[in-house]
Amino acid sequence: NKPLVYTSHSLGIFLDGYNKERVDCEKIIMTSSDVITTSSLFEEDMILKNYNVDSNKMKLITPGVDVEIFSPDSTVKRENIFLSIGRIQEQKGQIETIKFLDNFKKVENNFTCYFVGGPSGKSGNEYLEELKQTVVDFNLESHIEFLDNLPQTEIRDLLNKSKLLIHTSKFETFGLVAAEANAMGVPVLTTNSGSVLEIVESNENGYYSESLIDGNVNNFVKELLNNNDKFHKIMLNCLDKSKAYSWANTAREIEILYKDFA
């Protein structure tokens, strides 16, 4: 019998509307596998809790950042730009970002937030219209722009001049966009209590809060915008922490794993 190594991009338990058929198929594959690679401790924990898998089968191999693309240009001036990057769907939580911006503008009005990503899934277009209407309702038209999908090079250029990535996704097996932002020197504000917290440490390379409607969150973000020394210190932390994620390391660990079965 040939050995079976299983790697999943996502899990059925995370999908909108629990898909029992997919989850059952995933269980069959996982229980039949010799090794299951996971991209985060959070993903490993979710698999162990939901798929009845032997913990000895688990192997943590984190994804990496493409440093050929995501390397900052230090000559580019940082601006009061926030980014939200991801598919436009309810699971990504963009509505929470808009609510945060509505609250934050009461303490700081000099910012622009770009939403990068196109509608996805059955209700993606409907959700995008809801987001746009909320922007109008909150009088945030001068602060928010929706950019649709962009190539990675354009995302890199936006990150290079930004001061914050706002990440409100409810579920992530690995928060790659957070690692990419850090690699560009951009701190991450997140409400994700799962895999993203394996990347983001509050007041070091970003900030975590269960809710973005919080005075401490406002203070952290306002200081990023107005205190250059504070931003520079956190930017250096971001660059340092992002070194833990490289595709070279990922490839090396996968090669070692596969050779064990050769």
N, C-alpha and C positions, 0 to 999 in steps of 0.2 A: 504493500500500500504506500502511496505517495503521501508525505506529510502535508498537512493543511495549515497554512498561516492565514488568519482572517484579520483584515483591516477594514474598518467602516468609516465612511465619510460622515455619516450621521446615524441616528437611531430612530426606529419607528416610534418609540415612546415620546420623542420630542415633537412629532408632527402634529399639526392642527387636526384635531379629531383623531383619537386613538385608533390606529390601524392594526387590528388584531391579527389579520392575515400576515401582514409584513412582520410584526413582532414574533409570531409563531415561526415564520421562516427563519428569522434571525436566530431564534433559540436553537433550531435544528442545526444551523450552520455552526454556531458558536460551540454547542455541546459536542459537535463532531470534530472540531478543530483541535490541533495540537498546541497551537499558540494563538492568542488574541492580542494584537497590538493595540494600545490605546494612546491617544495624543495628550491626555491629561489624567491626573489623579481623579478628577471629577468624573470623567468618562468611565474610568475603571470602576469607581464606586457605583455609578448608575448601572453598569453591566452586571456587577455582582448582585445588586439588589433586585434587578428585574429579569435576569435571564438565566438564573440557576446554573451558573458557570463555576467551575473549580478555580479558585483564586490562584493556584499554582500555574495556570495557563496564561496568566496576564503578563504582558511585557510593555512597559512604558517607553514609548519613543515619540518625543515631541516633534512637531513640524518645525520648519525653520523659516527665516526671513531671507528673501532674495536680495542680498547686499549689492548685487550688480545694479539693481533698480533703487532699492530703498537705502540710499546713503545721502546724508544731507550736504547741501552746499552752504558753507558757513558765510558766504558773501551775501546771501539772500536775507533781507531784513524781515524779521518777524512782525506780523500784523495782528490786530485784535480779531482773529478769525477762529471760529469754532468749526469743527467738522463732525458730521454724522455719516458714517460710511456703512452701507449694507443694503440688502434687498428691501424694498418697500413692502412690508407685510407686518401684520399685527404682532407677530412673534418677536420682531426686532424692536418694538417699543418706541418708535419715533415720536408718538404722541406725548410720551413722558418728557422727551427733550424739548418739545415746544412748550409744554407747561412750565418746565424749568426756565426757559428763556423769558417767558412772560413774567415770572417771578423775579428773575435776575435783573431785568431791565429797570426795576425799581431802585436798585442800588448802583447799577452801572449801565449806561445807555450806549456806550461806544463799542459796538461789536457787530459782526456779521457771522451768520451760521449758514454753511452750505450743506445740504443733504445730497449725498452722492449715492446713486442707486436707482434702479427702476422697479416698477411694481412687479410682484411675483406671487404666484399662487392664484387660486380661484377668486379671492377677494382683494387682490393686490391693487387693482385700479380703483375699486371702491374705497379702500383704505387711503390711497393717495389723495383722492378727492376730499376725504374727511380731514386729512392733515392740512390741505390747502385752505379749507374752510375755517379750520381752527386758527390758522395764521391770520386770516382776515378778521375773525371774531376777536382776536387778541391785539389787533392793530400792530402786527409784527411784520408787515409787508416790507418795510425798509431794513429789516434785520435778517430776513430768511430768504434763501433762494434754493430751489430744487434743480439739480443739475443732471438728473438721470444717470445712466451708466457712463463711466469714463474709463479709458485705458489706464493701465497701471502707471504709466509715465506721467499722465496728467494728475492722477491721485498723488503721486510722489511730489509733484510741483506744488500742489495745494498744501500738502503736509509740511513742506519745507518753509512755507511762510505762515503757518498756523501756530496757535499757542495751546490748543486743546482739542482732543478727540472726545466726544461724548458717546458713550457706548451703553445702550440700554436694552440690549438683546436679553430675552428671558432665558434662553438656553443656548449654550455653546459647548461643543465637545472640546474645542480649543479656540481661544480668542485671537486668531492670527492677525486680525486688523489692529488689535492692541499692541502686539509685538512689533508690527510694521510701523505703527505710529511712534513707539519708543525708539525704534531704530532711526527714525527721522528727528529724534529729539523732542517729540511731542508727548506731553503727559496725557493720561487717560482718566476721565471722570466716568465711573461706572456704577451701575446698580446691580450688576451681575454678581451673585454670590457664589457662582460655581467656578468654572475653569479660569475665568478672567482674574480671579483673586490669586491664582498661581503665578500671574504675571505682574499684577498691579499691587503695590504697597502704598497705603495712604501716606501722603506728605513726602514720599520718596520719589516715585515716578508716576504719580497720579493720586486719585482719591476715590475711596469707596463709600457709598452711603445707600442704605435701603431705599431712601427717598431723596430725590433731588431738590425737593422743596424743604430746604434746611438752611439755617443761618450759617452753619459751618461750611457748607458747600459754597454758598455765596461768597464767604470770606476767602476761601481757598482760590476760587476762580478770579475774584476781583484782584487779589494779590498777584496772580499770574499776569494779569493785564497791565498792572500799574507799578509793579516792583521788578525792575529788570534784574537785580541781583538774585531775587528769589527764583525768577523764571530760569535764569542761567544755571543756578545750582540744580534745580530739578531737571533741566534739560540734560545736564551732564550725567545725572543719575539714570535718566532714560537710556542714554547712549550706552552706559556701562551695563545696565541690566539686560539690554537687548542682545548683548554678545552671547548670551546663553542659548540663543535660538539661531541656528544656521543649518542650511540644507546639507552642507558638507557633513556635519555631525549626524544629521538624520540618516543620510545615505550610508554613512559608515556603520551606524548601529544596525540598520536593516541588512547590510551586507554580512555583518558578523552573525546575525540571527539566521539568515538563510544558509550560510556556510555550515552552521551547526547541524543542519539537516542534510547537507550534501554527502 
